[in-house]
Amino acid sequence: MFYVYVLLSEQYGRRYIGMSNDFEKRLIQHNAGYTKSTKAYRPWKIVYTESFDTLLEAVNREKYLKTGVGREFLDRILHL
């Protein structure tokens, strides 16, 4: 199973969209500072996830959520 997840910086209100086969472990890594692009905005919390059977489906969904239309979709459902 593959997951696309959306993190929200609890302190700065920034959003991060990622993909993993273990999003809970990945959240720990983000909050521990292992990821350069998210290190400065810790702590993070998971606000949205979607699961997929294949890596290709997850990659395509992650790419979509990073587009303008995908960000608008997230804004609507997350009320950001």
PDB file of N, CA, C and O in Angstrom, chain B, residues numbered from 101:
ATOM      1  N   MET B 101       0.846  -1.173   0.000  1.00  0.00           N
ATOM      2  CA  MET B 101       0.000   0.000   0.000  1.00  0.00           C
ATOM      3  C   MET B 101       0.895   1.241   0.000  1.00  0.00           C
ATOM      4  O   MET B 101       1.906   1.286   0.700  1.00  0.00           O
ATOM      5  N   PHE B 102       0.518   2.231  -0.779  1.00  0.00           N
ATOM      6  CA  PHE B 102       1.240   3.498  -0.872  1.00  0.00           C
ATOM      7  C   PHE B 102       0.306   4.627  -0.453  1.00  0.00           C
ATOM      8  O   PHE B 102      -0.901   4.572  -0.684  1.00  0.00           O
ATOM      9  N   TYR B 103       0.879   5.636   0.159  1.00  0.00           N
ATOM     10  CA  TYR B 103       0.081   6.734   0.688  1.00  0.00           C
ATOM     11  C   TYR B 103       0.592   8.068   0.180  1.00  0.00           C
ATOM     12  O   TYR B 103       1.798   8.286   0.065  1.00  0.00           O
ATOM     13  N   VAL B 104      -0.338   8.951  -0.118  1.00  0.00           N
ATOM     14  CA  VAL B 104      -0.029  10.354  -0.360  1.00  0.00           C
ATOM     15  C   VAL B 104      -0.545  11.069   0.880  1.00  0.00           C
ATOM     16  O   VAL B 104      -1.676  10.849   1.316  1.00  0.00           O
ATOM     17  N   TYR B 105       0.298  11.925   1.440  1.00  0.00           N
ATOM     18  CA  TYR B 105      -0.080  12.580   2.687  1.00  0.00           C
ATOM     19  C   TYR B 105       0.149  14.079   2.586  1.00  0.00           C
ATOM     20  O   TYR B 105       0.952  14.558   1.786  1.00  0.00           O
ATOM     21  N   VAL B 106      -0.579  14.799   3.417  1.00  0.00           N
ATOM     22  CA  VAL B 106      -0.429  16.244   3.504  1.00  0.00           C
ATOM     23  C   VAL B 106      -0.096  16.563   4.955  1.00  0.00           C
ATOM     24  O   VAL B 106      -0.817  16.181   5.876  1.00  0.00           O
ATOM     25  N   LEU B 107       1.010  17.272   5.133  1.00  0.00           N
ATOM     26  CA  LEU B 107       1.417  17.714   6.456  1.00  0.00           C
ATOM     27  C   LEU B 107       1.138  19.198   6.588  1.00  0.00           C
ATOM     28  O   LEU B 107       1.172  19.940   5.607  1.00  0.00           O
ATOM     29  N   LEU B 108       0.866  19.615   7.793  1.00  0.00           N
ATOM     30  CA  LEU B 108       0.679  21.032   8.091  1.00  0.00           C
ATOM     31  C   LEU B 108       1.629  21.394   9.222  1.00  0.00           C
ATOM     32  O   LEU B 108       1.662  20.731  10.259  1.00  0.00           O
ATOM     33  N   SER B 109       2.404  22.457   9.011  1.00  0.00           N
ATOM     34  CA  SER B 109       3.299  22.945  10.046  1.00  0.00           C
ATOM     35  C   SER B 109       2.463  23.568  11.147  1.00  0.00           C
ATOM     36  O   SER B 109       1.709  24.509  10.899  1.00  0.00           O
ATOM     37  N   GLU B 110       2.588  23.053  12.361  1.00  0.00           N
ATOM     38  CA  GLU B 110       1.780  23.546  13.470  1.00  0.00           C
ATOM     39  C   GLU B 110       2.143  24.979  13.840  1.00  0.00           C
ATOM     40  O   GLU B 110       1.296  25.724  14.333  1.00  0.00           O
ATOM     41  N   GLN B 111       3.374  25.366  13.613  1.00  0.00           N
ATOM     42  CA  GLN B 111       3.827  26.699  13.999  1.00  0.00           C
ATOM     43  C   GLN B 111       3.699  27.728  12.883  1.00  0.00           C
ATOM     44  O   GLN B 111       3.361  28.883  13.144  1.00  0.00           O
ATOM     45  N   TYR B 112       3.965  27.323  11.641  1.00  0.00           N
ATOM     46  CA  TYR B 112       4.038  28.269  10.536  1.00  0.00           C
ATOM     47  C   TYR B 112       2.867  28.196   9.558  1.00  0.00           C
ATOM     48  O   TYR B 112       2.725  29.077   8.711  1.00  0.00           O
ATOM     49  N   GLY B 113       2.033  27.172   9.656  1.00  0.00           N
ATOM     50  CA  GLY B 113       0.889  27.046   8.764  1.00  0.00           C
ATOM     51  C   GLY B 113       1.239  26.624   7.349  1.00  0.00           C
ATOM     52  O   GLY B 113       0.387  26.683   6.463  1.00  0.00           O
ATOM     53  N   ARG B 114       2.472  26.200   7.117  1.00  0.00           N
ATOM     54  CA  ARG B 114       2.870  25.737   5.782  1.00  0.00           C
ATOM     55  C   ARG B 114       2.344  24.335   5.543  1.00  0.00           C
ATOM     56  O   ARG B 114       2.091  23.579   6.481  1.00  0.00           O
ATOM     57  N   ARG B 115       2.184  24.001   4.270  1.00  0.00           N
ATOM     58  CA  ARG B 115       1.693  22.687   3.883  1.00  0.00           C
ATOM     59  C   ARG B 115       2.791  21.956   3.111  1.00  0.00           C
ATOM     60  O   ARG B 115       3.538  22.572   2.351  1.00  0.00           O
ATOM     61  N   TYR B 116       2.884  20.631   3.311  1.00  0.00           N
ATOM     62  CA  TYR B 116       3.830  19.804   2.585  1.00  0.00           C
ATOM     63  C   TYR B 116       3.083  18.575   2.081  1.00  0.00           C
ATOM     64  O   TYR B 116       2.342  17.944   2.835  1.00  0.00           O
ATOM     65  N   ILE B 117       3.273  18.237   0.817  1.00  0.00           N
ATOM     66  CA  ILE B 117       2.630  17.076   0.208  1.00  0.00           C
ATOM     67  C   ILE B 117       3.713  16.062  -0.111  1.00  0.00           C
ATOM     68  O   ILE B 117       4.711  16.391  -0.753  1.00  0.00           O
ATOM     69  N   GLY B 118       3.516  14.827   0.337  1.00  0.00           N
ATOM     70  CA  GLY B 118       4.510  13.789   0.103  1.00  0.00           C
ATOM     71  C   GLY B 118       3.863  12.443  -0.141  1.00  0.00           C
ATOM     72  O   GLY B 118       2.640  12.308  -0.150  1.00  0.00           O
ATOM     73  N   MET B 119       4.729  11.435  -0.342  1.00  0.00           N
ATOM     74  CA  MET B 119       4.270  10.095  -0.624  1.00  0.00           C
ATOM     75  C   MET B 119       5.184   9.106   0.081  1.00  0.00           C
ATOM     76  O   MET B 119       6.393   9.325   0.162  1.00  0.00           O
ATOM     77  N   SER B 120       4.615   8.019   0.594  1.00  0.00           N
ATOM     78  CA  SER B 120       5.406   7.018   1.310  1.00  0.00           C
ATOM     79  C   SER B 120       4.605   5.732   1.410  1.00  0.00           C
ATOM     80  O   SER B 120       3.391   5.728   1.208  1.00  0.00           O
ATOM     81  N   ASN B 121       5.283   4.655   1.718  1.00  0.00           N
ATOM     82  CA  ASN B 121       4.558   3.416   1.999  1.00  0.00           C
ATOM     83  C   ASN B 121       4.312   3.264   3.503  1.00  0.00           C
ATOM     84  O   ASN B 121       3.650   2.315   3.923  1.00  0.00           O
ATOM     85  N   ASP B 122       4.839   4.189   4.322  1.00  0.00           N
ATOM     86  CA  ASP B 122       4.606   4.212   5.761  1.00  0.00           C
ATOM     87  C   ASP B 122       4.587   5.675   6.210  1.00  0.00           C
ATOM     88  O   ASP B 122       5.600   6.208   6.661  1.00  0.00           O
ATOM     89  N   PHE B 123       3.427   6.312   6.080  1.00  0.00           N
ATOM     90  CA  PHE B 123       3.370   7.755   6.325  1.00  0.00           C
ATOM     91  C   PHE B 123       3.578   8.114   7.792  1.00  0.00           C
ATOM     92  O   PHE B 123       4.034   9.219   8.087  1.00  0.00           O
ATOM     93  N   GLU B 124       3.256   7.212   8.723  1.00  0.00           N
ATOM     94  CA  GLU B 124       3.476   7.518  10.137  1.00  0.00           C
ATOM     95  C   GLU B 124       4.978   7.573  10.452  1.00  0.00           C
ATOM     96  O   GLU B 124       5.434   8.452  11.183  1.00  0.00           O
ATOM     97  N   LYS B 125       5.733   6.630   9.897  1.00  0.00           N
ATOM     98  CA  LYS B 125       7.191   6.650  10.060  1.00  0.00           C
ATOM     99  C   LYS B 125       7.779   7.888   9.386  1.00  0.00           C
ATOM    100  O   LYS B 125       8.711   8.508   9.900  1.00  0.00           O
ATOM    101  N   ARG B 126       7.224   8.234   8.236  1.00  0.00           N
ATOM    102  CA  ARG B 126       7.711   9.397   7.497  1.00  0.00           C
ATOM    103  C   ARG B 126       7.453  10.686   8.282  1.00  0.00           C
ATOM    104  O   ARG B 126       8.277  11.600   8.242  1.00  0.00           O
ATOM    105  N   LEU B 127       6.337  10.776   8.985  1.00  0.00           N
ATOM    106  CA  LEU B 127       6.057  11.936   9.826  1.00  0.00           C
ATOM    107  C   LEU B 127       7.115  12.069  10.917  1.00  0.00           C
ATOM    108  O   LEU B 127       7.571  13.174  11.211  1.00  0.00           O
ATOM    109  N   ILE B 128       7.496  10.968  11.507  1.00  0.00           N
ATOM    110  CA  ILE B 128       8.549  10.990  12.527  1.00  0.00           C
ATOM    111  C   ILE B 128       9.843  11.524  11.934  1.00  0.00           C
ATOM    112  O   ILE B 128      10.539  12.316  12.571  1.00  0.00           O
ATOM    113  N   GLN B 129      10.168  11.101  10.726  1.00  0.00           N
ATOM    114  CA  GLN B 129      11.377  11.580  10.059  1.00  0.00           C
ATOM    115  C   GLN B 129      11.298  13.081   9.777  1.00  0.00           C
ATOM    116  O   GLN B 129      12.277  13.801   9.973  1.00  0.00           O
ATOM    117  N   HIS B 130      10.150  13.548   9.325  1.00  0.00           N
ATOM    118  CA  HIS B 130       9.979  14.984   9.073  1.00  0.00           C
ATOM    119  C   HIS B 130      10.176  15.774  10.367  1.00  0.00           C
ATOM    120  O   HIS B 130      10.869  16.791  10.381  1.00  0.00           O
ATOM    121  N   ASN B 131       9.568  15.304  11.443  1.00  0.00           N
ATOM    122  CA  ASN B 131       9.656  16.025  12.711  1.00  0.00           C
ATOM    123  C   ASN B 131      11.023  15.909  13.373  1.00  0.00           C
ATOM    124  O   ASN B 131      11.370  16.731  14.221  1.00  0.00           O
ATOM    125  N   ALA B 132      11.801  14.903  12.998  1.00  0.00           N
ATOM    126  CA  ALA B 132      13.154  14.750  13.528  1.00  0.00           C
ATOM    127  C   ALA B 132      14.172  15.577  12.753  1.00  0.00           C
ATOM    128  O   ALA B 132      15.329  15.681  13.159  1.00  0.00           O
ATOM    129  N   GLY B 133      13.745  16.165  11.639  1.00  0.00           N
ATOM    130  CA  GLY B 133      14.633  17.024  10.871  1.00  0.00           C
ATOM    131  C   GLY B 133      15.443  16.322   9.805  1.00  0.00           C
ATOM    132  O   GLY B 133      16.427  16.879   9.319  1.00  0.00           O
ATOM    133  N   TYR B 134      15.054  15.099   9.422  1.00  0.00           N
ATOM    134  CA  TYR B 134      15.794  14.355   8.402  1.00  0.00           C
ATOM    135  C   TYR B 134      15.555  14.863   6.986  1.00  0.00           C
ATOM    136  O   TYR B 134      16.327  14.559   6.077  1.00  0.00           O
ATOM    137  N   THR B 135      14.489  15.634   6.796  1.00  0.00           N
ATOM    138  CA  THR B 135      14.147  16.119   5.469  1.00  0.00           C
ATOM    139  C   THR B 135      14.471  17.604   5.378  1.00  0.00           C
ATOM    140  O   THR B 135      13.905  18.420   6.105  1.00  0.00           O
ATOM    141  N   LYS B 136      15.383  17.943   4.480  1.00  0.00           N
ATOM    142  CA  LYS B 136      15.873  19.316   4.370  1.00  0.00           C
ATOM    143  C   LYS B 136      14.749  20.319   4.116  1.00  0.00           C
ATOM    144  O   LYS B 136      14.732  21.399   4.705  1.00  0.00           O
ATOM    145  N   SER B 137      13.815  19.961   3.243  1.00  0.00           N
ATOM    146  CA  SER B 137      12.772  20.918   2.861  1.00  0.00           C
ATOM    147  C   SER B 137      11.743  21.160   3.962  1.00  0.00           C
ATOM    148  O   SER B 137      11.008  22.145   3.893  1.00  0.00           O
ATOM    149  N   THR B 138      11.667  20.308   4.960  1.00  0.00           N
ATOM    150  CA  THR B 138      10.673  20.490   6.024  1.00  0.00           C
ATOM    151  C   THR B 138      11.295  20.790   7.380  1.00  0.00           C
ATOM    152  O   THR B 138      10.581  21.110   8.331  1.00  0.00           O
ATOM    153  N   LYS B 139      12.586  20.694   7.479  1.00  0.00           N
ATOM    154  CA  LYS B 139      13.277  20.821   8.766  1.00  0.00           C
ATOM    155  C   LYS B 139      12.979  22.144   9.474  1.00  0.00           C
ATOM    156  O   LYS B 139      12.763  22.155  10.686  1.00  0.00           O
ATOM    157  N   ALA B 140      12.963  23.235   8.751  1.00  0.00           N
ATOM    158  CA  ALA B 140      12.809  24.562   9.354  1.00  0.00           C
ATOM    159  C   ALA B 140      11.391  24.847   9.837  1.00  0.00           C
ATOM    160  O   ALA B 140      11.176  25.821  10.559  1.00  0.00           O
ATOM    161  N   TYR B 141      10.432  24.031   9.460  1.00  0.00           N
ATOM    162  CA  TYR B 141       9.030  24.340   9.762  1.00  0.00           C
ATOM    163  C   TYR B 141       8.404  23.364  10.757  1.00  0.00           C
ATOM    164  O   TYR B 141       7.180  23.264  10.845  1.00  0.00           O
ATOM    165  N   ARG B 142       9.229  22.656  11.494  1.00  0.00           N
ATOM    166  CA  ARG B 142       8.735  21.695  12.485  1.00  0.00           C
ATOM    167  C   ARG B 142       8.045  22.423  13.625  1.00  0.00           C
ATOM    168  O   ARG B 142       8.370  23.580  13.890  1.00  0.00           O
ATOM    169  N   PRO B 143       7.110  21.789  14.304  1.00  0.00           N
ATOM    170  CA  PRO B 143       6.590  20.425  14.144  1.00  0.00           C
ATOM    171  C   PRO B 143       5.485  20.340  13.087  1.00  0.00           C
ATOM    172  O   PRO B 143       4.809  21.321  12.777  1.00  0.00           O
ATOM    173  N   TRP B 144       5.334  19.144  12.557  1.00  0.00           N
ATOM    174  CA  TRP B 144       4.342  18.857  11.526  1.00  0.00           C
ATOM    175  C   TRP B 144       3.280  17.928  12.070  1.00  0.00           C
ATOM    176  O   TRP B 144       3.535  17.149  12.988  1.00  0.00           O
ATOM    177  N   LYS B 145       2.074  18.012  11.494  1.00  0.00           N
ATOM    178  CA  LYS B 145       1.026  17.044  11.799  1.00  0.00           C
ATOM    179  C   LYS B 145       0.382  16.622  10.480  1.00  0.00           C
ATOM    180  O   LYS B 145       0.312  17.402   9.531  1.00  0.00           O
ATOM    181  N   ILE B 146      -0.082  15.382  10.438  1.00  0.00           N
ATOM    182  CA  ILE B 146      -0.761  14.867   9.244  1.00  0.00           C
ATOM    183  C   ILE B 146      -2.196  15.361   9.260  1.00  0.00           C
ATOM    184  O   ILE B 146      -2.922  15.174  10.237  1.00  0.00           O
ATOM    185  N   VAL B 147      -2.598  15.999   8.158  1.00  0.00           N
ATOM    186  CA  VAL B 147      -3.973  16.509   8.076  1.00  0.00           C
ATOM    187  C   VAL B 147      -4.798  15.809   6.997  1.00  0.00           C
ATOM    188  O   VAL B 147      -6.015  15.989   6.936  1.00  0.00           O
ATOM    189  N   TYR B 148      -4.140  15.004   6.137  1.00  0.00           N
ATOM    190  CA  TYR B 148      -4.878  14.352   5.057  1.00  0.00           C
ATOM    191  C   TYR B 148      -4.047  13.207   4.505  1.00  0.00           C
ATOM    192  O   TYR B 148      -2.835  13.344   4.339  1.00  0.00           O
ATOM    193  N   THR B 149      -4.688  12.073   4.217  1.00  0.00           N
ATOM    194  CA  THR B 149      -4.010  10.952   3.566  1.00  0.00           C
ATOM    195  C   THR B 149      -4.950  10.311   2.549  1.00  0.00           C
ATOM    196  O   THR B 149      -6.173  10.361   2.682  1.00  0.00           O
ATOM    197  N   GLU B 150      -4.348   9.714   1.541  1.00  0.00           N
ATOM    198  CA  GLU B 150      -5.058   8.880   0.577  1.00  0.00           C
ATOM    199  C   GLU B 150      -4.212   7.633   0.370  1.00  0.00           C
ATOM    200  O   GLU B 150      -2.984   7.721   0.361  1.00  0.00           O
ATOM    201  N   SER B 151      -4.837   6.479   0.204  1.00  0.00           N
ATOM    202  CA  SER B 151      -4.093   5.237  -0.006  1.00  0.00           C
ATOM    203  C   SER B 151      -4.304   4.722  -1.429  1.00  0.00           C
ATOM    204  O   SER B 151      -5.360   4.912  -2.033  1.00  0.00           O
ATOM    205  N   PHE B 152      -3.258   4.061  -1.944  1.00  0.00           N
ATOM    206  CA  PHE B 152      -3.270   3.543  -3.311  1.00  0.00           C
ATOM    207  C   PHE B 152      -2.616   2.166  -3.336  1.00  0.00           C
ATOM    208  O   PHE B 152      -1.724   1.869  -2.541  1.00  0.00           O
ATOM    209  N   ASP B 153      -3.077   1.339  -4.260  1.00  0.00           N
ATOM    210  CA  ASP B 153      -2.522  -0.006  -4.391  1.00  0.00           C
ATOM    211  C   ASP B 153      -1.181  -0.026  -5.111  1.00  0.00           C
ATOM    212  O   ASP B 153      -0.349  -0.896  -4.852  1.00  0.00           O
ATOM    213  N   THR B 154      -0.965   0.933  -6.017  1.00  0.00           N
ATOM    214  CA  THR B 154       0.271   0.914  -6.792  1.00  0.00           C
ATOM    215  C   THR B 154       1.059   2.208  -6.598  1.00  0.00           C
ATOM    216  O   THR B 154       0.505   3.263  -6.289  1.00  0.00           O
ATOM    217  N   LEU B 155       2.352   2.088  -6.788  1.00  0.00           N
ATOM    218  CA  LEU B 155       3.240   3.239  -6.699  1.00  0.00           C
ATOM    219  C   LEU B 155       2.885   4.282  -7.758  1.00  0.00           C
ATOM    220  O   LEU B 155       2.904   5.480  -7.479  1.00  0.00           O
ATOM    221  N   LEU B 156       2.568   3.837  -8.950  1.00  0.00           N
ATOM    222  CA  LEU B 156       2.230   4.757 -10.039  1.00  0.00           C
ATOM    223  C   LEU B 156       1.006   5.610  -9.703  1.00  0.00           C
ATOM    224  O   LEU B 156       1.000   6.813  -9.963  1.00  0.00           O
ATOM    225  N   GLU B 157      -0.014   5.002  -9.135  1.00  0.00           N
ATOM    226  CA  GLU B 157      -1.204   5.762  -8.746  1.00  0.00           C
ATOM    227  C   GLU B 157      -0.846   6.830  -7.709  1.00  0.00           C
ATOM    228  O   GLU B 157      -1.309   7.968  -7.795  1.00  0.00           O
ATOM    229  N   ALA B 158      -0.023   6.458  -6.735  1.00  0.00           N
ATOM    230  CA  ALA B 158       0.365   7.396  -5.684  1.00  0.00           C
ATOM    231  C   ALA B 158       1.205   8.538  -6.241  1.00  0.00           C
ATOM    232  O   ALA B 158       1.000   9.694  -5.871  1.00  0.00           O
ATOM    233  N   VAL B 159       2.133   8.232  -7.111  1.00  0.00           N
ATOM    234  CA  VAL B 159       2.977   9.264  -7.718  1.00  0.00           C
ATOM    235  C   VAL B 159       2.122  10.246  -8.513  1.00  0.00           C
ATOM    236  O   VAL B 159       2.305  11.459  -8.412  1.00  0.00           O
ATOM    237  N   ASN B 160       1.194   9.721  -9.300  1.00  0.00           N
ATOM    238  CA  ASN B 160       0.327  10.596 -10.097  1.00  0.00           C
ATOM    239  C   ASN B 160      -0.549  11.480  -9.216  1.00  0.00           C
ATOM    240  O   ASN B 160      -0.759  12.651  -9.530  1.00  0.00           O
ATOM    241  N   ARG B 161      -1.058  10.936  -8.126  1.00  0.00           N
ATOM    242  CA  ARG B 161      -1.901  11.734  -7.229  1.00  0.00           C
ATOM    243  C   ARG B 161      -1.075  12.809  -6.521  1.00  0.00           C
ATOM    244  O   ARG B 161      -1.538  13.936  -6.352  1.00  0.00           O
ATOM    245  N   GLU B 162       0.146  12.463  -6.106  1.00  0.00           N
ATOM    246  CA  GLU B 162       1.026  13.451  -5.468  1.00  0.00           C
ATOM    247  C   GLU B 162       1.308  14.600  -6.437  1.00  0.00           C
ATOM    248  O   GLU B 162       1.254  15.767  -6.050  1.00  0.00           O
ATOM    249  N   LYS B 163       1.604  14.276  -7.677  1.00  0.00           N
ATOM    250  CA  LYS B 163       1.855  15.310  -8.687  1.00  0.00           C
ATOM    251  C   LYS B 163       0.632  16.201  -8.863  1.00  0.00           C
ATOM    252  O   LYS B 163       0.760  17.422  -8.961  1.00  0.00           O
ATOM    253  N   TYR B 164      -0.556  15.594  -8.903  1.00  0.00           N
ATOM    254  CA  TYR B 164      -1.782  16.369  -9.054  1.00  0.00           C
ATOM    255  C   TYR B 164      -1.975  17.324  -7.878  1.00  0.00           C
ATOM    256  O   TYR B 164      -2.283  18.499  -8.079  1.00  0.00           O
ATOM    257  N   LEU B 165      -1.796  16.829  -6.654  1.00  0.00           N
ATOM    258  CA  LEU B 165      -2.022  17.670  -5.476  1.00  0.00           C
ATOM    259  C   LEU B 165      -1.033  18.825  -5.393  1.00  0.00           C
ATOM    260  O   LEU B 165      -1.287  19.804  -4.692  1.00  0.00           O
ATOM    261  N   LYS B 166       0.077  18.725  -6.090  1.00  0.00           N
ATOM    262  CA  LYS B 166       1.075  19.799  -6.094  1.00  0.00           C
ATOM    263  C   LYS B 166       0.802  20.841  -7.188  1.00  0.00           C
ATOM    264  O   LYS B 166       1.505  21.847  -7.278  1.00  0.00           O
ATOM    265  N   THR B 167      -0.215  20.597  -8.012  1.00  0.00           N
ATOM    266  CA  THR B 167      -0.584  21.583  -9.037  1.00  0.00           C
ATOM    267  C   THR B 167      -1.496  22.637  -8.414  1.00  0.00           C
ATOM    268  O   THR B 167      -1.948  22.486  -7.278  1.00  0.00           O
ATOM    269  N   GLY B 168      -1.758  23.688  -9.153  1.00  0.00           N
ATOM    270  CA  GLY B 168      -2.662  24.723  -8.672  1.00  0.00           C
ATOM    271  C   GLY B 168      -4.055  24.190  -8.379  1.00  0.00           C
ATOM    272  O   GLY B 168      -4.649  24.531  -7.356  1.00  0.00           O
ATOM    273  N   VAL B 169      -4.578  23.358  -9.268  1.00  0.00           N
ATOM    274  CA  VAL B 169      -5.909  22.778  -9.081  1.00  0.00           C
ATOM    275  C   VAL B 169      -5.909  21.844  -7.865  1.00  0.00           C
ATOM    276  O   VAL B 169      -6.866  21.822  -7.091  1.00  0.00           O
ATOM    277  N   GLY B 170      -4.835  21.081  -7.708  1.00  0.00           N
ATOM    278  CA  GLY B 170      -4.730  20.178  -6.565  1.00  0.00           C
ATOM    279  C   GLY B 170      -4.656  20.938  -5.246  1.00  0.00           C
ATOM    280  O   GLY B 170      -5.252  20.519  -4.254  1.00  0.00           O
ATOM    281  N   ARG B 171      -3.935  22.043  -5.229  1.00  0.00           N
ATOM    282  CA  ARG B 171      -3.855  22.866  -4.012  1.00  0.00           C
ATOM    283  C   ARG B 171      -5.213  23.486  -3.691  1.00  0.00           C
ATOM    284  O   ARG B 171      -5.591  23.586  -2.523  1.00  0.00           O
ATOM    285  N   GLU B 172      -5.947  23.901  -4.724  1.00  0.00           N
ATOM    286  CA  GLU B 172      -7.292  24.432  -4.503  1.00  0.00           C
ATOM    287  C   GLU B 172      -8.212  23.360  -3.914  1.00  0.00           C
ATOM    288  O   GLU B 172      -9.010  23.644  -3.021  1.00  0.00           O
ATOM    289  N   PHE B 173      -8.097  22.129  -4.417  1.00  0.00           N
ATOM    290  CA  PHE B 173      -8.871  21.009  -3.883  1.00  0.00           C
ATOM    291  C   PHE B 173      -8.568  20.821  -2.393  1.00  0.00           C
ATOM    292  O   PHE B 173      -9.484  20.674  -1.584  1.00  0.00           O
ATOM    293  N   LEU B 174      -7.285  20.826  -2.037  1.00  0.00           N
ATOM    294  CA  LEU B 174      -6.903  20.665  -0.634  1.00  0.00           C
ATOM    295  C   LEU B 174      -7.405  21.822   0.213  1.00  0.00           C
ATOM    296  O   LEU B 174      -7.863  21.612   1.336  1.00  0.00           O
ATOM    297  N   ASP B 175      -7.327  23.040  -0.308  1.00  0.00           N
ATOM    298  CA  ASP B 175      -7.834  24.188   0.429  1.00  0.00           C
ATOM    299  C   ASP B 175      -9.322  24.026   0.747  1.00  0.00           C
ATOM    300  O   ASP B 175      -9.773  24.354   1.844  1.00  0.00           O
ATOM    301  N   ARG B 176     -10.079  23.515  -0.231  1.00  0.00           N
ATOM    302  CA  ARG B 176     -11.524  23.333  -0.025  1.00  0.00           C
ATOM    303  C   ARG B 176     -11.820  22.270   1.023  1.00  0.00           C
ATOM    304  O   ARG B 176     -12.644  22.486   1.912  1.00  0.00           O
ATOM    305  N   ILE B 177     -11.158  21.129   0.925  1.00  0.00           N
ATOM    306  CA  ILE B 177     -11.504  20.040   1.850  1.00  0.00           C
ATOM    307  C   ILE B 177     -10.889  20.231   3.232  1.00  0.00           C
ATOM    308  O   ILE B 177     -11.424  19.740   4.225  1.00  0.00           O
ATOM    309  N   LEU B 178      -9.771  20.940   3.296  1.00  0.00           N
ATOM    310  CA  LEU B 178      -9.105  21.168   4.596  1.00  0.00           C
ATOM    311  C   LEU B 178      -9.505  22.490   5.207  1.00  0.00           C
ATOM    312  O   LEU B 178      -9.142  22.777   6.347  1.00  0.00           O
ATOM    313  N   HIS B 179     -10.246  23.303   4.469  1.00  0.00           N
ATOM    314  CA  HIS B 179     -10.686  24.617   4.934  1.00  0.00           C
ATOM    315  C   HIS B 179      -9.513  25.511   5.304  1.00  0.00           C
ATOM    316  O   HIS B 179      -9.522  26.172   6.343  1.00  0.00           O
ATOM    317  N   LEU B 180      -8.496  25.524   4.436  1.00  0.00           N
ATOM    318  CA  LEU B 180      -7.316  26.364   4.681  1.00  0.00           C
ATOM    319  C   LEU B 180      -7.398  27.659   3.897  1.00  0.00           C
ATOM    320  O   LEU B 180      -6.493  28.489   3.980  1.00  0.00           O
TER     321      LEU B 180
END
